[in-house]
Amino acid sequence: MLLILFLRSISKFMGINADFLFSFSTRAQLVNLNRALKFAHPVAAVHPTAYSTLYSCFAHLGGDGMLLALIIVVLIIGKNQHLKRLLTWSFIPTFFNFSEPVMVGFPIMYMPIYLIPFIMSPLVTTVIAYPFLKYNIVPAPVYPVPNGTPGLLKAFIATGGNIPTLLLALLCLVVSCFIYLPFVKAEMRLINLEHAKIRSSFKR
């Protein structure tokens, strides 16, 4: 699963929409749903750590690369008004898991400084969520959720309104924010240096 997430993130970072390769509607997903309906509770999932439960609910908040975390970090610590304005407008589609405005407008694609957090965030959050689902600490998200559902609420809705699962999704988002934080700070420093060079050239 981690290899699939790695390949998916690399493809997205390069602008290749490979959803048809990496979006799985597996037999495990159907088995989980049937068992949850039979016992009227998602904790009865046969395959609690299936791709459909882990990735879409805990490693896809704001689209590939956990981009909702990037927007939050930039809006909190960023001082560049142009970027903050851009991400303010991009917040709503990203909140609903449509990451294209950030991928192209920020941009994320082909920006070396964001390659590491873009790949790392889904991997780390998947590893965090795995034991919680594996050992039934929280119920597995097994109910189908339509596209366009806010990423942060997917796990909550897919478990029939389970609060601990929502808190786990929030934990994954917070961890992703800390992963993006040093890279956002580094880019802000680079932007400030570029602006300082431009100002100094005008003064001459």
C-alpha positions in Angstrom: 0.0 0.0 0.0 2.8 2.4 0.8 4.4 1.7 -2.6 1.1 2.4 -4.3 0.8 5.7 -2.4 4.4 6.6 -3.3 3.8 6.0 -7.0 0.4 7.8 -6.9 2.1 10.9 -5.3 4.9 10.9 -7.8 2.5 10.7 -10.7 0.4 13.5 -9.4 3.4 15.7 -8.7 4.5 15.3 -12.3 1.0 16.2 -13.6 -0.1 12.7 -14.5 -3.7 12.0 -13.5 -3.4 8.3 -12.8 -6.6 7.9 -10.8 -7.7 5.1 -13.0 -4.6 3.2 -12.0 -4.5 3.9 -8.2 -8.2 4.2 -7.3 -9.3 0.8 -6.1 -12.9 -0.4 -5.6 -11.8 -3.8 -4.2 -13.5 -6.9 -3.1 -12.3 -6.0 0.5 -14.4 -2.8 0.3 -17.5 -4.7 -0.6 -16.9 -7.4 2.1 -16.5 -4.6 4.7 -19.7 -2.9 3.7 -21.7 -6.1 3.7 -20.4 -7.1 7.1 -21.0 -3.6 8.5 -24.6 -3.7 7.2 -25.1 -7.2 8.6 -24.0 -6.3 12.1 -25.2 -2.6 11.9 -21.7 -1.3 12.9 -18.5 -0.7 11.0 -16.3 -2.1 13.7 -17.1 -5.5 12.3 -15.0 -4.8 9.2 -13.2 -7.9 7.9 -10.5 -5.9 6.2 -10.1 -2.7 8.4 -6.8 -1.7 6.7 -7.9 -1.9 3.1 -6.8 0.8 0.7 -10.3 2.3 0.5 -10.4 2.8 4.3 -6.9 4.0 4.9 -6.1 6.2 1.9 -9.3 8.0 1.1 -10.2 8.9 4.7 -6.8 9.6 6.3 -4.2 10.3 3.6 -6.3 12.2 1.1 -7.4 15.3 3.0 -7.4 18.1 0.4 -6.5 15.7 -2.4 -3.2 14.0 -3.1 -0.3 15.1 -1.0 -2.6 16.2 1.9 -2.7 19.7 0.4 -5.2 21.0 2.9 -2.4 21.0 5.4 -0.2 23.1 3.1 -3.0 25.7 2.7 -3.5 25.9 6.5 0.3 26.4 7.1 0.6 29.1 4.5 -2.4 31.0 5.7 -1.1 30.9 9.3 2.6 31.7 8.9 2.9 33.1 5.3 3.6 36.7 4.9 3.3 36.9 1.1 0.0 38.5 0.4 -0.2 37.2 -3.2 0.2 33.6 -2.1 -2.2 34.0 0.8 -4.9 35.5 -1.4 -4.4 32.7 -3.9 -4.7 30.0 -1.3 -7.7 31.7 0.3 -9.5 31.3 -2.9 -8.3 27.8 -3.3 -9.3 26.7 0.2 -12.9 25.8 -0.6 -12.2 23.5 -3.6 -9.3 21.9 -1.6 -11.5 21.4 1.4 -13.8 19.4 -0.8 -10.8 17.4 -2.1 -10.4 19.2 -5.4 -6.7 20.0 -5.4 -6.1 21.2 -9.0 -6.2 25.0 -8.1 -3.3 24.5 -5.7 -1.4 22.0 -7.9 -1.4 24.5 -10.8 -1.9 27.9 -9.2 0.4 27.8 -6.2 2.0 25.8 -7.9 3.0 22.4 -6.4 3.7 20.6 -9.7 7.4 20.4 -10.5 8.3 22.5 -7.4 11.3 20.6 -6.0 10.9 22.2 -2.5 7.5 20.5 -2.1 8.3 17.1 -3.5 9.4 15.6 -0.1 6.3 16.7 2.0 3.9 16.0 -0.9 5.1 12.3 -0.9 5.8 12.0 2.8 2.4 13.3 4.2 0.2 10.5 2.8 2.8 7.9 3.8 3.1 9.1 7.4 -0.6 9.6 7.9 -1.3 6.1 6.5 1.3 4.6 9.0 -0.4 6.6 11.8 -3.9 5.5 11.0 -3.0 1.8 10.4 -2.7 0.6 14.0 -5.9 2.4 15.0 -7.8 0.5 12.4 -5.9 -2.7 12.6 -6.6 -3.1 16.3 -10.2 -1.7 16.2 -9.3 1.3 18.3 -11.6 3.2 16.0 -14.1 1.7 13.6 -13.1 1.3 9.9 -14.7 3.7 7.5 -16.7 1.3 5.4 -19.8 3.2 4.2 -19.6 4.7 0.7 -19.0 8.5 0.6 -19.7 10.5 -2.6 -17.0 12.4 -4.4 -16.9 16.0 -3.3 -17.3 15.2 0.4 -14.9 17.3 2.5 -11.9 15.1 3.1 -11.8 15.9 6.8 -15.3 14.6 7.2 -15.0 11.4 5.0 -13.9 9.2 7.9 -16.7 10.6 10.1 -19.4 10.0 7.6 -18.1 6.6 6.4 -18.3 5.3 10.0 -21.8 6.6 10.6 -20.7 9.6 12.6 -18.0 8.2 14.9 -16.2 11.0 16.8 -12.9 9.2 17.6 -12.5 8.5 13.8 -13.0 12.2 13.1 -10.3 13.0 15.8 -7.9 10.5 14.1 -8.5 12.3 10.8 -7.8 15.7 12.5 -4.6 14.2 14.0 -3.4 13.2 10.5 -4.1 16.7 9.3 -2.1 18.2 12.1 0.8 15.9 11.5 0.8 16.8 7.9 0.8 20.5 8.8 4.0 19.9 10.8 5.5 18.0 7.8 4.8 21.0 5.5 5.9 23.6 8.0 9.7 23.7 7.4 9.3 23.6 3.7 6.8 26.5 3.7 9.2 28.4 5.9 12.1 27.7 3.4 10.0 28.9 0.5 9.0 32.1 2.3 12.7 32.8 2.9 13.5 32.3 -0.8 10.6 34.6 -1.8 11.9 37.3 0.7 15.4 37.0 -0.8 14.1 37.4 -4.3 12.1 40.4 -3.3 15.1 41.9 -1.6 17.2 41.4 -4.7 14.5 43.1 -6.9 14.3 46.0 -4.5 18.0 46.5 -4.4 18.2 46.4 -8.2 15.6 49.2 -8.4 17.6 51.3 -5.9 20.6 51.1 -8.1 
